[in-house]
Amino acid sequence: MRKDMIDSQKAFGYMKSLSFERRSGSPEEKRAALLIAGHLRKMGLKPQVERFDVDVFSFEDAVFEVTTPYKKRYKVWPVGYTKSTPKEGIAAPLVYIDNPNPGTFADVRGKIVLMEGGFTSKTYQAFVENKAKGFVRISAPDRLVYGKLSHILPKRFGRVPGVTLGYEDGLEIVSRGASYGRLISKTSTRKGASQNVTVEIKGKKLPNEVVVICAHYDSVVWSPGATDNAAGSALALALAEHFTKSPLARTLRFIWFGCEEIGLIGSFKYTEKHKKELKKVKMVLNLDVGGTLIGRINAIITGDEKLANYIEVLGKETGAFSSIVADVYSSDSVPFAEYGVPSVNLYRGGGGTSYIHTDGDSLRHCGPSAFETIGRVSLEFLRRVAEAVEFPFTHGLPVSIQEKLKKYIENSGRFYKYKGEKTEK
Ligand SMILES: [Zn+2]
């Protein structure tokens, strides 16, 4: 095997072993964590499993019925972290809204609202304060996308019933001018548990300087989560296997996060628990989405211009990336960014990744060759930064990225608390 390549056959094997529904906080998620720990032990490493508490939602029964001007029952699914209706349901006028925003919620009082998009913190607050009776989220065409709220929103603003409806049914309801209906939904939230899996390959020269390589291993409901994110989890495993045999100057800390899909809970728990050690974490390489035979590799840089330029040069040298942008990636690098830790997020998008968060996110779209280039560029990047005489990047995010981070965190209902070092512009 070449020294500048990971074993892509093995990486795909790890991906296969993890491609089953691993819904956040479930026994299947735990099984996946134990599988990852088992793979690591076989490499001679000593993984730790860090357990944490989490509120998990159940996914029981729901019905949506149009009663005026025609009568028909539709199959729907409760949205996670919503409230159950009374047994007989709630009957109310229906209103369709294009775009949930505080302004359009002025006339939702006492109504069941049909809409396409999800909520931000502000729109959810307005929705609850305007006393809407419930909501029906219309899914995307050709795919049923599961629904959940940010778990923080109901805690802050109160719970309302809400369900997800298939696109074709939504189209029928809107085109037939449904004006009155009934919603029955049964769901609940209970205390559950999840876990992060961590392992370290100690640096030979600078063991107190750490580069984190992370990936979430949970999936959404109904989905085998092959590309999102058995792929990133498998790539992280293959990288760990590679560097076990040839450690670098700095420490590599690998983390497989649980409960990313219900609000980055595993990674927020991790940064909270390990906040004192985050000063040592120089950089995060986050791997979320990949594995597709047909696809392109993209890089999202949550850091300053220097880092973005560096990745651009790396991109030119390797020809690996189809795009490089400076932004916040909706994934486990966010909690690190709050502490000013810069990150590089790599994902292979396109092809089968359009089935993400559906039952179609399966191995059918995937194969070993998907790991070759992303594996090579990840190795190259890690080797450069973890072997550098002086670490080339510092903590702190530019103001433009801080603003994006603030918006992202506040939309989820969390309070933004940037704890990183300030950077000027
Ligand atoms: Zn993901």
Boltz pocket constraint, residues with backbone or C-beta under 6 A from the ligand:
constraints:
  - pocket:
      binder: B
      contacts: [[A, 216], [A, 228], [A, 229], [A, 260], [A, 288], [A, 289], [A, 330], [A, 331]]
      max_distance: 6.0
